[in-house]
Amino acid sequence: MTVTSNGSSTSEKAILRVTKPGTLEAGKTVTGTALYDALKGSFDGGSGITWSGSNGTNMGNNTTTNTYDRQQLAAVGLAPGAVKHFTASGVPLTVVWPNAPVGYAEAYQPAANQTIQLERPTSTFSLVGAAYTGNTTVQATLQITDGTNVAEATYPVAFSNWVLPSTTGDVRDGTLQPQYDNSVVAWMPHRLAPETANDAGAYLFATKPYVAPAGWKVTSITFPTDGTGQRIFAVAGDAPAVQLAANEANAGDVVAVTGSGFAPGEPVTVSLDKANVVLVANASGAISGNITVPRSLRSGTYQVSASVASLPDGAVQSPALVVRK
């Protein structure tokens, strides 16, 4: 960015954040994570406090507030933009962790009468976050569709406390049991706060998953009241994935490709060695088309890959293909 005044100019790097109106990303107002030596977050909305690394942590001397530590998050597979697969109440889920730069909002506090549109329709639905106050619940409404019909389903958004979800378990090893059928997505032994040797660290939870009827997908969630004390980092749901109609094929064959879990209208690039095909997701986030197995391929097993601009590398699950000559 260049600024010119009175004939002189100066240039500085700037971060431009672009969001789609009505999405979870657009509604985020809380900086819920931080680095101990960088801009500070405030998961609990409090003012700054000064604490020292002499209290049993290795964070150094800084002024911060109760918040998640980005280094600790990265250590449990939640670095900015990371894809994490986990299971909640027996339901497989996938979450893409926010990739906001340090100091930028990456958590959402539910607001009264606000509807959040999902960027990717999903047949399984959960929210990843926590509560900073006591345990809290908001009765929300999910909109679901089968592509023709639209219906609603009541969905209780209930999060356990991020530090002390209950008194059942051991504060020293992350085994405190969450409430409301929450599942633990991650536990970190430290957070950025005035801690003691027996501090409970910090938890991240997934709400009890909603599983839509066969053929239906969740497209939005509406909050009727403010969710004071709740912090939502991301939506967890179906893993973006592609499938092949056959596990084996000859060089030169045309193989059908299908997939789901993408954003409506999103171009998906499917690749097999040097062959590429771009398929556009329909209103339900599904793709279909064909890819030709390159005639130059020798006998062997080849990995199919799929990529979209809005997801990090490796986020889309894809199969392997056995090629016969």
Salt bridges, closest charged atoms under 4 A:
GLU25 OE2 - ARG17 NH2 2.74
GLU25 OE1 - LYS28 NZ 3.11
GLU106 OE2 - ARG70 NH2 3.33
ASP170 OD2 - ARG172 NH2 2.92
ASP181 OD2 - LYS208 NZ 3.78
GLU195 OE1 - HIS190 ND1 3.35
ASP199 OD2 - ARG191 NH1 2.48
GLU248 OE1 - ARG324 NH1 2.76
GLU266 OE2 - ARG120 NH2 3.64
